[in-house]
Every structure is written in C-alpha cells, then in structure tokens.
Amino acid sequence: MALNFLRRQQSTDEPQPLGGRYHVLSRLGGGGFGQTFLAEDLHLPGHPRCVVKQLKPQVSDSASLQTARRLFDTEAQVLYQLGSHDQIPRLLAHFEQSQEFYLAQELVEGRLLSQELQSNQPWSEAQVVALLQDLLTVLAFVHQQNVIHRDIKPANLIRRQRDRRIVLIDFGAVKQVSTQLADTRTHQTNLTISIGTQGYMPNEQLGGNPRFSSDLYAVGKVAIQALTGVHPRHLQEDPQTGEVVWRDRAPDTTPELADFLDRLIRYDFRARYATAVEALEALEALPEELREASTTVVWPSVPAQAIPGLEGPLATEGTTVDAGSVGSTLVPEAGLAGSWTPQKSSQTGPTVPMMVTGSSQSASRGTPLALQPITWVAAALLLGATAWGAWSLLGDRPQSLEASVQASQSPEASPPETAASPAPTASPTPSSAPSPSPSASPSPAAATASPTGASPAPAAQPATPAGTPANSGPQAAQVLASAQKLQEAERYPEALSAFDQAIALQEGSAEAHQGRCFALNKLGRFDEALSACNRAIALNSNYPEAHWSRGFALDATGRHGEALAAYDQAIALNPNYSEAWSNRGAALLMLKRDAEALAAFDRATELNPQLAEAWNNRGATLWNLGRYEEALASVNRALEIRPDYSDARSLQQQMRARIGG
C-alpha cells in the first residue's frame, strides 16, 4: 500500500498534481475513511478550484483491493448521475493513484444551514415551507434515482451564494465503499455500521435498514429545528408511543403544517410519507396563503465562503460515524448486471436499475417519437416542439392548469392559437384557454430533422427498446410502425387504437406504451396517459421520453412538483434533452420559482437555440423578475425563430406597450 498522501507531500519538494491534474492548495478535513483537499484544476483555463476527496481503503490483499476498486467505480457512477441536478454538486472526475482512490467534485460557495440555525431563533412558517419546498424537490430527484442519502442534517445543506437555493451535499463513495468493504471482509450481508447523525436518524436506520422515509424523517427534524429554534437532541419523546414531542415549542403553528411535519417524523416508518415525491405533493396541498407567503421569502445575503461539495468540514453539530465521510445508499434492483451485491432491505415493491451507460441508454430509447405540441395556458410546456400558450399582462401569475387546460375535441383539426389582448398591469400571465393546436408547429418528421425537434435521436434505424422482447413477431412491429405513422399524421384517435393493438400483440413493448401515453396526452386524457407512461417506465426505466411525457401529464393535472421530478429524471438520463429542460422551466414557473425557471430556460436555449417556446417563456420569466428589457429581447428572439408565433407576438406587443419600446 502506498504511503499516506500528506507524507508523500512532505517528502517531495515539488509535489506532483493528483491524477496529473489537481494541484492541492490545502487540507480541508479528514477522518478514518479519508481526507478532503481544496485543489485547483490545472487542465482548465483559469485553474478553477474544486474539492478532491481521498479514500484510503483499509485492505491488505489484492482481492480486497479489487473489490474496493469495483465498489468505488460503481459509486462514482451514481455520483455522476446525481450531479446532473442543479442542487447537487457535480462529480468532475474519479481516479486511482498509488492504490488510493480520489474524487474531484464541484466546489460550492455559500453558507451551511447549520450556521443559519446557530442563533436558535425560530423561523417563520413561510421560511420553513420555503425550505421544505427546496429540499424536498431535490430529494425527490434523489429518491427517483433509487438513492437514500442517509445523512440529511443542517451541516449537509448549503445556502448557495449565487441564488440562495439549498444544495444537498455529503453524497459520495467514501463511506459507502468503506462500509460495503467491511461487510465483504466480515462476510456479513447487511450494513452494520449506521451512517447518519444522532437526532436526525430514525430507529430503522440505526438498525442498519434505512428507507426512503428515513430521509424524510431527517427533513422533518431539520424543519422542526428551524421552526422552533430547538436542536433535535433537546426534544423529548413520548414514552408510550416514541413520537417526538415538539408542538409545545411552537404552539401557534398552522395545524396543517404541524400535521405535515408530524407525518414526516413518525416513529413507525410505515406511517410516514413513502418518498419525497409523495411528501412534496402533500406540501403543495397546504393552505394557499401559507404557500403564497413562502414564495415571497427573502433570504439574507450569503457570503462567498467556499464549501466543499463532498462534505461539510465546518460542521460541529451532532456526531457522525466519521467526521470526514459521506454517505448515500443505493437500493439497486436485485441481480442488476454490473452492480455490487446490495445490502438486504425489507422494502417491498419493485426497484429500478440505478446505473445508466451510454450504450444501454441509446439502445433502450430507440428512435424517439417526435412529440408534437399541445397549446395550454400559462407557459410553453413542450410535448414536442411547442407550447401552452398565450401570455398576457392581466395579472401577477399564471392561472392554474386545472382551470385552463382544455382537451382537443377534434385532434385532426387545427384551431388557431388564441392571442391575448394587452392590458395595463404588471407581469405576464395567461389570458385564455385555447384548445390543443397540433398544426401550430412542424410535423413530427420535420421536427426530428430540424434543430427545433424533439430530443436527439440516433441516426440509425430504431433500436429495440428495453422491455421489448427481441423475438417479437413481424405483425407487432408492423402495427407499431403503423401507429407511429398515424401519430406523425396527427391522427391521434386512430394512433391510440393502433398502439392498443400493438400492446395486445406484444405487451412488453415500452415503445408502444410510450406512444400510447403520447396519444392520450394529445387527446387530453391525462390520467390514462399517466398510467401508460408509468407502464412504459416499468418496462424501461431508462427511457427519458417516457419520463418527459409523464411529467407533461402530471403538469396537466396540476401536480407540478411531481412533474418537476419527472423532468429531472429525464434530464438525468439525457442531460442534453433541451425539451425536458424547457418543461422543467415551465413547471418551476407554475411553482412560482422564477429564478430557477430562468436557469432552466437558459439551459434549454443553450442546448437548442432554435427552441422558440423556451425563449418566449424565458421572456415571461424575466418579466416576473423585473428585468423588462431582457424580457422583451427574449420574446423578440422567439419571434425571429418563428415569425408566426402568435403567443409571442401578443406578449411582445404588451411588453412594448408597458415599457414604451
């Protein structure tokens, strides 16, 4: 085994960069599992700073080292996928040097939430709800990757300086690899080392059997700490039930919020929300005045303090298993090829494969359908290439989808888009509820071939999606091809019937279920569309178009938090999926999270500069943020791309009237 890194540093006048690339600037922290360093990347212009984490596997034989190497590589792949979310630090690289393992990860500038809570001053309910919204949204993405964080606490949450969003840190291979390696050496089949922090960790996790709801327990404890100003270790438990007693510390709490927090921290994991997605949906059902107040919270400025994305070295609260470690748990599908032997779990129900590789991803997706537009009210939500719809300056925010979505009564028809009339008020909002307008954008074939089409598809012939038997008969393939042609011709009722026939011939075709989902979305039958998308995903969990279409159906039924998680899943599978980024922005816009929506639209237009709907929605978002000149410029860009874009034309006229342009 090689010498310790610091000893190597001390014995060399000019230390060599780690991995030939990362020059160490200082040591940030460390413990039994490894050490963390602040470094600069010598291969990039300007030598940007990052965090390098060193893992020191406690092994003495080649077989154990090989096991550690395999576990480390598998965990690193998980980190790459998690880092596709904007509120999780990106893994930049992983490598081995002298039989020691290293991770290079994004450096986050901001302030630990534990520092915000040091004053023990209770937060307002609006602040707590805003924190919950932020944290549950990113955790919903984590859970959809089949990952349990296991160490959510204020010291692992950063208030990012640039936008004051919460960033979830302390993911990584270090503790996971070390504990798995310990199990391998001792021939145990279940983790015996509890990863987590006392006060934020429920009993089932203490027993080595964490669940998704274990993370929710920790979220509840963090929220109650903020609401009461009392650290969890100072809260009592009911001796009869084991439930945490906290309401006496905040007796004026809104009953609905108190009930929500109680369910997060139930002693029995079965009484909690099952996943973050379910909790997020319940959060959105809180009283409207409380949710409205949470959207207007102004957080204090955050100093530009560098905080490593792999751990929180400044953390002083609680006791973790190892001060310099990180913890995340996979719940992989049993028998998943290329995975390590998973820990035993008593969770029931199907799990989805965790790891995605480029080859399997493209093979499973095949050639995606060129999804086409549906016109809605509020913002341009893409089901292919265009919008839900007509913005106007008639009020402050978009009206709810539930009140505005109308199903197309005649899918073959091409009803005109509805343009709103200008009105002298402050910010763009929808004015009418037009029916779906399938002819308002290019045909599927044209969309696929042009920059404004659906997500990138392989140029070769369609591959067989995962979940489709390789020996499927020619009749099923012919029916599926016929269904796709009907869909391209916008003959959705006939296409739906054909997809149903294809499924009857070959039930395991993920592509047929996805096509059925698309057709049902076009026909405004969103609950059925959701079921069809769910089936497609059950057959092939690595199908980004299915997750995207599922998000559309969720948005259409007003479940914007769940839709956001679905779009995040699509983006995790295909980070360059411009339409998914655009829909993510639209969902955030409906959730009144304008700054995040703007970032999503910026990413969509960066990936596809010809995406007119993203430029138009970006303009509406900028208007909400008070950046009026930029808003008009963005809408102008949408019209340069599509001069016949009536929604953008209407919005442009209203903006010009307001700012005198």
Secondary structure as UniProt FT lines:
FT   HELIX           5..10
FT   TURN            19..21
FT   STRAND          22..30
FT   STRAND          34..41
FT   TURN            42..43
FT   TURN            45..46
FT   STRAND          49..55
FT   HELIX           62..82
FT   TURN            83..84
FT   TURN            86..87
FT   STRAND          91..97
FT   TURN            98..99
FT   STRAND          100..105
FT   STRAND          107..112
FT   HELIX           113..116
FT   TURN            117..119
FT   HELIX           125..144
FT   TURN            145..146
FT   STRAND          147..148
FT   HELIX           154..156
FT   STRAND          157..160
FT   TURN            161..163
FT   STRAND          166..168
FT   HELIX           173..186
FT   TURN            198..200
FT   HELIX           203..206
FT   TURN            207..208
FT   HELIX           212..228
FT   HELIX           232..234
FT   STRAND          236..237
FT   TURN            239..241
FT   STRAND          244..245
FT   HELIX           247..249
FT   TURN            251..252
FT   HELIX           255..264
FT   HELIX           269..271
FT   HELIX           276..283
FT   TURN            284..285
FT   HELIX           288..294
FT   TURN            295..296
FT   STRAND          306..308
FT   TURN            313..314
FT   TURN            323..324
FT   STRAND          329..330
FT   TURN            334..335
FT   TURN            337..338
FT   HELIX           358..365
FT   STRAND          391..395
FT   HELIX           401..404
FT   TURN            411..412
FT   STRAND          427..430
FT   HELIX           438..440
FT   HELIX           444..449
FT   TURN            451..452
FT   TURN            466..467
FT   TURN            470..471
FT   HELIX           474..488
FT   TURN            489..490
FT   HELIX           492..505
FT   TURN            507..508
FT   HELIX           510..522
FT   TURN            523..524
FT   HELIX           526..539
FT   TURN            541..542
FT   HELIX           544..556
FT   TURN            557..558
FT   HELIX           560..573
FT   TURN            575..576
FT   HELIX           578..590
FT   TURN            591..592
FT   HELIX           594..607
FT   TURN            609..610
FT   HELIX           612..624
FT   TURN            625..626
FT   HELIX           628..641
FT   TURN            643..644
FT   HELIX           646..659
//
